């Protein structure tokens, strides 16, 4: 087993926040869309498998999937392309 499995959840979540900060900065530098992965709704103990603060259980996976879907579906370029597809444009 990896060392992170034994880390307290707060320590793992601090790592997620740092990762989120770096990926946000990289996305900004690349002038690309950024979707945060450290939403507090996902960071609840009941979202993770047993005592494992890294891997989602079914409830956590569903929360994260819904968060990601909302973020993607709110992107103007995605909405514009979806409208084009509905109109039959290629």
C-alpha positions in Angstrom: 0.0 0.0 0.0 1.1 3.6 -0.7 2.0 6.0 2.1 -0.9 8.3 1.2 -3.5 5.8 2.3 -2.3 6.2 5.9 -2.2 10.1 5.7 -4.9 11.9 7.6 -7.7 13.2 5.3 -6.8 16.8 6.0 -3.3 16.2 4.8 -4.5 14.6 1.6 -7.0 17.4 1.0 -4.2 20.0 1.5 -2.3 18.2 -1.3 -5.4 18.3 -3.5 -5.7 22.1 -2.9 -2.0 22.6 -3.8 -2.5 20.5 -7.0 -5.6 22.6 -7.8 -3.6 25.8 -7.4 -0.9 24.6 -9.7 -3.3 23.3 -12.4 -5.2 26.6 -12.2 -2.0 28.5 -12.8 -1.0 26.3 -15.7 -4.4 26.6 -17.3 -4.2 30.4 -17.0 -0.8 30.4 -18.5 -2.0 28.3 -21.4 -5.1 30.5 -21.8 -7.3 27.4 -21.5 -10.4 26.4 -19.6 -9.9 25.3 -16.0 -12.2 23.0 -14.1 -11.6 22.9 -10.3 -11.4 19.5 -8.7 -11.2 20.6 -5.1 -14.8 21.6 -4.6 -15.8 21.3 -0.9 -18.9 19.3 -1.8 -16.6 16.5 -2.9 -14.3 16.9 0.1 -16.5 15.1 2.6 -15.5 11.9 4.3 -18.6 10.1 3.2 -17.4 10.5 -0.4 -14.4 8.2 0.0 -14.0 4.5 0.3 -13.6 3.4 3.9 -10.5 5.0 5.5 -9.1 5.9 2.1 -9.1 9.7 1.5 -7.9 9.3 -2.1 -10.4 6.9 -3.8 -14.1 7.8 -4.2 -16.9 5.5 -3.2 -19.9 5.4 -5.5 -21.5 8.5 -3.8 -18.2 10.5 -4.1 -17.8 9.5 -7.8 -21.3 10.6 -8.5 -20.7 14.0 -6.8 -17.5 14.5 -8.7 -19.1 13.5 -12.0 -22.0 15.9 -11.5 -19.6 18.7 -10.6 -17.5 18.0 -13.7 -20.6 17.8 -16.0 -21.9 21.1 -14.7 -18.6 22.8 -15.3 -18.3 21.4 -18.8 -21.9 22.2 -19.7 -21.5 25.7 -18.6 -18.7 26.4 -21.1 -19.9 28.7 -23.9 -17.9 26.8 -26.5 -19.5 23.5 -25.5 -23.0 25.1 -25.6 -22.3 26.7 -29.0 -21.1 23.4 -30.5 -24.0 21.5 -29.0 -26.4 24.0 -30.7 -24.5 23.5 -34.0 -24.8 19.8 -33.8 -28.6 20.0 -33.0 -29.0 22.2 -36.2 -27.1 19.6 -38.2 -23.9 21.6 -38.7 -20.6 19.8 -38.8 
